[in-house]
Amino acid sequence: MSAIEILLVDDEIEFAETLAERLRLRSFKVTVVSRADEALTVLDAGLRPDVVLLDIKMPGLNGLDALGEIKLRDPDVEAIFLTGHSVASSSIEGMKRGAFDYLMKPIDIAELISKIEQAAEKRKEKSGGADGQSV
Amino acid sequence: MSSPDKNLCQEQIAFQGRIVAGATHEFQNHLAVIKEYSGLINDLLNGKQADGKRVIKRCSEITATINERANRAAVLADALNRFAHRGDAAVSAFRINDAVKDLIVLLQRFASQHNIALEAKYGRRLAEVINNPSLLQYLVFLLTAPLIESLGEGGKVTLSTSAGKDKSPEIEIKAEGTTSSLADTGPAPEIFKECLNQLVGNLSLDTAKKKIRKYTLSISSLAETRQIR
């Protein structure tokens, strides 16, 4: 099985880079961007992640609105919100808009990995089987 | 308590809530970074890294960053603590520079969310004043927040303190950059009036220069006679 590919979008760049380093040590492929518009640019350039990890509050396009744009480009991609926002309403709104799940910061790495694997599995099923090949 | 004063109290409570929400969000960010870094140290020490020297070097870098993050969180905690205590008495002796410094720290996240630089220039040798620091911070916020929200990305807001005529303290709030029209979401004009009344202050707006919007706020050095609460 090939490595799960992740696109991590968070304006708290130190958090994002450190989390990416930890995920890479666990053999995930991770691309980090600090803004939602940068995420759209890398998707337009052809990146096809299995899972997007998305902050909600960011300068410019926020995570909730970014999710809609991301789904337009790749309807099967799964998104997990990572938020420091203690009010659950924005996370619930994210679920309504089609997010796979959400986690509160500071996150637990084991819990995050479990959710990433579940989300990647769901994407694989939606895409039509092993390694995302349509049948 | 009169109606304008009651409305002002409600608005001030909402402002304090907004400051606390922003600061605690920022604490969560600092803690999230510290937790990830400490997790990374654990990963590196327990991993199968062949190059021990590289691991030691990386861990050393990480601990320096954790230290820097903890320092930033401590600065924020100090500012939030002082902010909370500013309201202990309706009138107290304080330095304008200190009140502005704390506000700058507490509004940094709000500004960065809009990609706006928020800076301060502090006047020298400003005398201590006797006035309402909590109300002053609220009024400065009322003037500053719409500027931050209406400026285009890359704009700058500068708060400058100085001694004005008769040595009464002044705060200039200057926005530089392309602005859209100011959102009409702020409190009613009576709130501004009540703030200025209680602070024994004056406010002027200068829009003579294109792409610069400048407020000048002056308050009394000794305002205890007008305090109501």
Interface residues (C-beta under 8 A of the other chain):
Chain A: E12 E14 F15 T18 L19 E21 R22 L25 K57 M58 P59 G60 G84 H85 S86 K105 P106 I107 I109
Chain B: T24 H25 Q28 N29 L31 A32 V33 I34 K35 E36 Y37 G39 L40 D43 L44 G47 T65 R69 S112 Q113 H114 N115 E153
